[in-house]
Amino acid sequence: MSAWPAACTLATNEGELVLIRVSVEPRLLEDLLETLAELPFLINPQIYHGVRTTQKTSVEFPAYASWTAAVRSALATAGVSAQLSVHPMLEALRMAS
């Protein structure tokens, strides 16, 4: 039996709290971080090198779901070739535990 409520979410008026993961080739990490620094909201990134079975570098940070479009747009505008995934924060916490 799980201690996590089945239908619980973490949300505010800005939307659900999510974990955004952006994966890039290692040589693009600096470009990615500069792009994220230009966003109109603060982020607290964690960087993982060589994650999973790929040699990609991943940057993860908590955000609100409503921010996802701005992140995608900033990456596209900057021409940063990245893979972006978004997971509800509670789901991400369950996977980590």
C-alpha positions in Angstrom: 0.0 0.0 0.0 1.3 3.4 -0.9 1.5 6.4 1.4 0.9 8.7 -1.5 -2.6 9.9 -2.1 -3.9 8.7 -5.5 -5.4 12.0 -6.8 -3.3 14.6 -4.9 -1.5 17.4 -6.7 0.6 20.3 -5.6 -1.0 23.4 -7.1 -1.3 27.2 -6.7 -3.0 29.9 -8.8 0.0 29.6 -11.3 -0.9 25.9 -11.9 0.4 22.5 -10.8 3.9 22.2 -9.5 5.9 20.1 -12.0 9.5 18.9 -12.6 10.9 20.0 -15.9 13.8 18.1 -17.4 15.7 19.5 -20.3 18.3 17.1 -21.9 21.0 18.3 -24.3 24.3 17.3 -25.8 27.0 18.2 -23.2 28.5 20.9 -25.6 25.1 22.7 -25.5 24.9 23.0 -21.6 26.2 26.5 -21.5 23.7 27.7 -24.2 20.9 25.9 -22.3 21.8 27.6 -18.9 22.1 31.0 -20.6 18.7 30.5 -22.2 17.1 29.4 -18.9 18.7 32.4 -17.1 16.8 34.8 -19.5 13.4 33.4 -18.5 11.0 35.8 -16.7 11.0 33.6 -13.5 13.7 32.2 -11.3 14.7 28.6 -11.6 16.9 26.4 -9.3 18.5 23.9 -11.7 20.1 20.6 -10.9 22.5 19.3 -13.5 23.1 15.7 -14.2 25.9 14.5 -16.6 25.7 11.3 -18.6 22.2 10.4 -17.4 20.7 7.0 -18.0 22.3 5.2 -20.9 22.9 8.2 -23.0 25.7 10.8 -22.9 23.2 13.6 -22.6 23.4 16.2 -19.9 20.1 16.9 -18.1 19.0 20.0 -16.3 16.0 19.6 -13.9 14.1 22.2 -12.0 10.8 22.7 -10.3 8.3 25.0 -12.1 4.7 25.6 -12.5 2.9 24.0 -15.4 2.0 27.4 -16.7 5.7 28.1 -17.3 6.2 25.1 -19.6 5.2 27.1 -22.8 7.7 29.9 -21.9 10.5 27.3 -21.5 9.7 25.6 -24.8 9.5 29.0 -26.6 12.8 30.2 -25.1 14.6 27.0 -26.2 13.1 27.4 -29.7 14.0 31.1 -30.0 17.6 30.4 -28.8 17.9 27.5 -31.2 18.9 25.1 -28.4 18.2 21.5 -29.6 16.9 19.9 -26.5 14.5 17.2 -25.3 12.0 18.6 -22.8 9.9 16.4 -20.4 7.4 17.5 -17.8 6.3 15.4 -14.9 3.9 16.3 -12.0 6.1 16.9 -9.0 4.4 14.2 -6.8 5.0 11.7 -9.6 8.7 12.7 -9.8 9.0 12.4 -6.0 7.4 8.9 -6.1 9.9 7.9 -8.8 12.8 9.2 -6.8 11.8 7.4 -3.6 
